Amino acid sequence: MKQAGIFQFLNNNNKNNGVQNKPTTSNIGSATNDDFVYHQPKHASTVNNVKDDIDDFEMDLDIDLDIDTPSNNNNNNSNSSSSNSSSSNSSSNNGNSATAKTMAPQSNKSVIKPMIPAVKQSPSKLNLKNMTAMTNNNNNSSSSGNGNLLSSFQKVGSTVQTTTLNSFIKKVDSSEAKVNLLFEKDAKENANKIEPAPMTLKPKSPSLKNTPTKAPAPAAVSKPTTPKKPTTPKKPTSTLKKRKIDEDDEEEEQDDDDDFDFDLDDNDQAEDDDEDYDDDSQSKPKKTTTKGKGKAATATAVRTPSKAKSSKKDDERYQFLVDIADANQIKKGEPNYDPSTLYIPSTFLVNFTPFERQYWDIKSKNYDKIVFFKKGKFYELYEDDADLGHQLFDLKMTDRVNMRMVGVPEKSFQQWAKKFLEAGYRITKVDQVESRLAMDKRQNQKGASTSKETIIQREVTSILTIGTLVDDSLLLDSTSNYLMSIKEDDYKQELGICFLDSSVGLFYLTEFKDDENRSHLETLLLQTMPKEILYDKSSISQTTLNVIKRVLSREKYILTTRQPTEFWSTDFTLGKLEEMQKADDLKKVLGDNIEVEHSLLGYALGGCCCYLEDIKMADQVTKQARFEMYNTLDGTSSLVLDGQSLVNLEIFANTTDGSTNGSLFKVLDRCSTPFGKRLLKQWVCRPLSSREKINERLDAVQYLGENQELMSKLSTMLTRVPDLERMLSRIKACSSKIGDLVTVLNVLERCQQCLEELDCVDEINSPTLQYHVTVGKGFPNLKTLISSMRSSFEINVVQLIPSKGLFTEYDECQERIKAIEQELEQHLKDQKKLFSSNSIAYKSIGKEIYQLEIPIDVYNKHKAKMGDYIYKSELKSKSKRYWTPFIEKKVKQLAEENDSFSALQKVVEVRIQEQFNVNASAWCQATASLAQIDCILSLAKVSHLAGITTCRPEIVISDHALLDAKEMRHPAITLKGGDDFIPNDITLGIDQQPGVMVLTGPNMGGKSTLLRQCCILVIMAQLGCYVPAASCRLSIVDRIFTRLGANDNIMAGQSTFMLELQETSNVLKYATKRSLVIMDELGRGTSTFDGYSIAFSVLDYISNKINCMCIFATHYQSLAHEPKVAKAIQKSHMSCYVDDVEKKVIFLYKLTEGVCPASYGMLVGGMAGIPSEVIAKAEEKAEQFEKESTVSTYVHGTTSTKEIVKKITQSVGSKDYKKLLELWKTLDINK
């Protein structure tokens, strides 16, 4: 009996027909209106292909049609019949044509009831309406299937493309045809068999929103009890099976889209027949996922025993996931537990299929990572990993090979891997390392004696972590991506650190003795902002860990604990690098440190190299390795900006929300290239301290500003330049994509041509700029090298082709392929002659190539000649397709040669990259010059911005620090607010004026802004950039210290006052007479008297001992009148206007000489919205306090020494002896 379709629609009254429904999670809603019932045939493997077609359709339309396997119940027939009867009534009310008779079981016959399921509407993507399932018992012809299917889909929303719908229909039609052929043959054989119980399909609830940043707690997922796997028909001996297709099959097979179906390619067909449905009868144990304490959630297996026998059996299979232990059998939560491994007793392995054993063998060694397991054209995630994929990103959950599974297409691996990396996970990528042909050859040679040899071999090819990414498509941005390795001696407070940018192969090494607050480490962390940190769990101090967590609290990073043995010694590391011929480069950089076998620096480098080896990146990174020493606080060659300065001055991020808005780097960054941006960040971290180098850079900036045509040409040259630095790095590692090498050659050739066309190179008065734009000097002459490389290969759309004769094996393989193709073409001519027809032609459908298509009239006339022809397919009544024995033989040879050719293609690409790397120094030098030009251009663009007044700073030689700026502005605020910003003049150390300024003024008067803009002006000047001022003169500054803000550190147990004192301590220890210090309201974190005393002592030490430039902002006005510091400081305040009537302060934001008479705290409080009743009470208390405590008013500056003397005189005149005695006690006559 022929079937018209595969599925039969039932409405919601069929829910209680005795079929066991699949449990659903809290995230997946159950069907509320309609259920779909599927009758399981004997040919389960063929029907499974139909399931896969539905999987394809689900992914395209973002819906879920879960196929459930029911329990085998012979009594279901009567239940189904009664349910179907009630279903008929309900369906008639809904206008559906399905009746009870439609679903009634046929006596003594095995039947599949055909119908396309109705699909529920998904509010996020799907808009399918009135998709009415239709059935016609009187029309069971397979030829009418397509019409029935098309009529099933009445309306399609605008968001669903017609091509996707048609593709699904074609696939289902084709699958129906296959099933019909099988059932025509089986209908008679199975006449006496009882029809199996139906299986339920439920539509998915509205799709979940993607919430990668915060995963909800997962619901339990379980699999229902299922009957024993049906017997599948024996596989044909030929790997290319006979197929019946219609005219649309050719278009379908050639469709190369990214639809998410699970039709496995030929490479996995052999194993899937044995594995995909193995142990289907076993129910899946429950598992939940809990959110971890870190940045990302971690999976925890919780398997709850079930009352069902099958669930109990499966609990036994996965008992090792209930009480988790590592490879050393140390249980989770115990000391020395290793989360990267999983212990699986051998007694459990015997119950696994070969595929399961292959998967768990890899997963048990990568238990703390998300394993992307290649299977056919997809990467699949199983069990815990599948739970995370479903919860975090709403990937569709299915049950396969006895495990829960989600999958993503091979082409979109990088897209999904990036999402998991951003969520804080590591990824293990497992690939198939052999093709189908290679597997067949291996099995033929070895006889497939073991289960491991019966499946395609897979291996871990890479482990991706957020700190070691090299692929542009995975890197989060163009900034440096650092992996940092830390080795610490807590007793000596010494640290050895190696940080690596794996995308360019650059290792930085440093070793230093830090203070108890880890200020040096904090500065390094703020300069580099590493994405991943490795540390030795046996030697790291809690103080160091607290600093790391505090500094990187707003960043996405990973802290990785490593064993002491995973930090190699210097000698062992050198031995490893010797294999890569990089040991000599390291020895040159280390110098004297190489003699110290057990130095912290050597261990830190060893820890980094060991980690790279563990994640299979050692070869790729060390091939391109460069080593440099890094001194964070080197004041001899650069202006030192410590960690607090980088934060307080908002150099890279603002202190409000941590973004780059309002930061200095945001203002300065006008770079066109990614590698230029990275170099500019290094410049900003470490501004110049050499007057000669600063002036050279200023000359370049000035020349570009005066020659706009040259600036325009250079800017145009750098437009659309890709990240050459990272491309060259991948080429050095011989791991680049096909187009990278060609892109590098094209871009460098274009840049050289642009530089050669410049006609003003000799006129450039800046040696730095002239050097880098001159071809043959800073930018090497690459013409010969580029021509040589281009002559060695050709490039087409998909592959790189070496020149003839360059690689003999490649040429020979290409010739063999060409010869086979010519033989096949000659064979076609022979066939045309044999059948006396020129209409005969080859047709290729997917992997079934060179099918001899014979028109039906020619076939009918000459079919006697086709005795040994192999039938392949047919196009209904138009033509038939065959293989001759000759074609079958040649196609097999061609497949083998193409397989060899693909392997040779990879070898050729590596060899051409190695040839390119012979001149790696020239390519890198050219890229470095482009980066220098890009950074100078960026400074020039900022220096000559329209709408902002800038000037070239004058760098003077002086025996003491000085700063003289007129109409100084804050660049970030000025660019945002335009002309509203009030400029100010400032002079420190000029014309015998003191270098220390005591700055007073009301709250919100602009004191903090003035402090910051002074420091930013110095940084910009020593970068070689114009500054936002009318004029500027300054001496070289060696270091900037900042004490701003009022923050505490609860995690470290540090109060606001403690942090103030720690920052102040650094100033007093390390400041020199060439330093610039800014201090804001020191002493406010404690009592008035203690705060005033400390502020006075610090001010005295800075002004009389250190003699550096300092701006000391305070609300202690009397500090300016202290006799010990009065002559060593200048007094200034931020002016304001007080409206006594309105009780308001109007801030003028203008720096004025003298001490501010008051802080006007009450008025500012009223402006801030404090109730007038509270303000009135505060004023009353302040007046009382002033009368009763002359000492307090003296401290706060409301009463000076002169005023006390005046009050004493008045008291004597009025004979107020009590007041006189009080005033006399407060007066220190020693002053």
C-alpha angles and dihedrals in degrees: 000000000000121000127223096206147340109253135049122208120226127177127233096282089074092069093096098047093118096268116135109235124215115255113246131212125239088258095055116063121214124237112281102184113014140028127196120220122204123191111218114231129206091251095070095161092057093045088050088063087059088052088053090052088055090049087055091051092046093056093048093050098032095239135123127226103178114200111213125199110223128215114264105258120164091196093064093092094074092042092049091050094053092044092050090053091058088042089059093058093048094046092051089056089054094050095252123142096217111115137183089257090059092063099037111121116251111237116251092352135104107230138179113206110220127223142121111242121244111246125224120232118257111207094210103054112346127080105171115152133186094001089169117190110227131193133185117191092188093058110058099147114130091217090067094053096099094054092049091050094049091050089053092067105061102164132020124192123239092253094061115075119225092230091061091051093047091048090054092049092050092051093049091047091051091048090048090054091053092049092046092054091051094046094049086061095042099042093085096040093052097042093118097043124106117243111250121243116274124258123225127233118194126193119237123255119243108308119266122248117251108251106171095164098059121023119204120233105274122240122234114276121203138166122231123240109274134193123254115288111273117244111264122215118258114269118250114251093237116080089217105065128209111261138187113216138166130224092280095057094081092058091044095052093049092051106114100183129138097250111156103236127137099228098138119219123239091270091072102029095097096054096038092059087059100035116028094072100029112130092002088151091068117093120228119250119237121260133180133195123221129199115251129220095251133074093285135042120256127212121243121186114226112175114189116202113243129215090230115096093229092051090050090052091050091048087060091051092054100035090121088068093056097061100029120204133169127244090278089053091248106149123236112271095026123113115277092018110161110216093192094072137054128205115226114180115228090239089069095048093064090066093054126095117240090260093050091050090051092050098045092046088062097036093051089061093046102037095142093054136073106251115214102198117199114226118166108309095343142071110225133199121205138202113332091012090051090052091055093046091051096046100040100038105014094244111175112264120219136163117243137153090007092300137091109256144186123183144192129200117264092241093057097048094111092050093055094038089056091054092053091046092051088051089058102259132129119229131217112201115207117191137185106255097194138043128234091262092050090051092050090049091049092049092049091051097045099028092233090268095168133045089243089063094053095070134056112276117246131185140180104264100176144356115216123207129171092246099051105046119140103168115095091218091059100040111100096219143343095270122104113284107213133197109195127200118196128194115180139190100202095188093056093032089232125144134194114200135184119183123185135196097204092187089070100020095241118152118195118196129195139161126187147153110247134199126249091270094052091235092159092052091047091055092050092049092050092049095049106025093201120213095211131024127197119199138174107249092208098057109027116111125224090236091059092047091050091052091050093050093046096048095045096038093117095043133083105243141144127230110207122195115213133188119249090246089060091067102080122211121248093257094050091047091050089052091055092046090049088066088058093043091242100111094093091053090054094047091054091054098042095049109164093007090070089073092063103083095186099037117145090234091057092049091049091053090046091052090053094048093046091052092050089053092050092054092044095247100108095101095044095049102036093050088067097031122147123180129210135171114235125204111189098191100034105147095177097073104020145025107266117232110182125203095269091051092051089053101038095046091046093232098161104005137018121248093232104068103349095249125130093249110120094010124131093238090055088056095047099041108098094136121143099203132058093229089050090056091052092051092048090054089055089051091052092048091053114025118192123274097187114097091207094053092045092054092047090056091044089052090055092048091048094048092051090048091053093045106051092169092061091046090051093050093049092046091051090049091055095045113112092007106149126218096292093172093061093040091054089048092056091046090052088054090047089235103107127126121257094259098047096078093046091047092052092051093047095047096046091047091052093047092050090050091052092050092048090054092058109109099188102060094113091052095057108113094198112088090201096054094039092052095053098044094048114096109228094029120054091356107047123224103259102173096104094043093049093048091049093052094047092052090058098063148012127220129218131176098285110015148030114246120201120224117267113278096014095102114024098193091052092051093047093051090048090052092051091052091048091050093052091049090051091050090052091050090051089049089055090055089050091052092050088052092046093053094034091231132118090195092080111104143159119263124191121199113184108301093347097090135173096026109172105233111206121186113242094243091053090046093052091049099047106023089119087071092056101073097129097033116122114231113228110165145316141225099228108261098343106072147339129228126219145168120225116215087253092054092047091053095046094045089056091049090047092052091052092049092048089051090053091044092055090053092048090049090061091048091051092051091053093049093050090051089050089052089051091050092060086081096036093130092060094049091048093048091053091050091048091053091050089052091052091049090048093052094047089049090051092053090046092052091051092045093056101039115150116242097029128086113234135169139189108259118234112227108208133191112237138158089227135037117270140172128185118174130165123206092357118189138186105249098212094047092043093052090049099041102030118204095352091088114102111227122217138200121228132184125185122175094355123139096353091311115142117261092223121080125192106209121198134171144121124304112275088020095125102262096131092047091052090051093051097045092053090056093044090051090056092047093050091047093052091046087063094251131129113258130228097253140093090242136354137189123176144154124236112283117209099194141003121217123192132191106180138144133017113262134149131208107222095176091057093042092243123142127212091260092049091054090048091054093046092053090045090050091058090052094052092045103045109021118111133190088267093056130102116222128188121187125183121200098330112194099028092115095073140035120317096250096044091045093050092048093051093045091052094048093049093047090050092050094048096046098041104028111028097029094198129142110280138169108200112192115194146152090219094097093179090067087079090057097050106123094218093061103023095097095043096055140056120223122227138155140189105254126230141169120238119211104201093185097053092032091232138131118220109205114219095184090213123136109234134178120256137036121301108247093224144353094237091217094160093054093047089050090055090050089051090059103260108154115265090235090061092045091051091051090049092052090050091051093046091053091049091047092052092052095047100041118043090169091058092049089049092054092050091048098246089115122038129193091261090053091052090053089049091052091048090055091050091049092052091050092050092041091234094157095172091057090042091055092050093050092045091056092054095051116095104206090189090073 
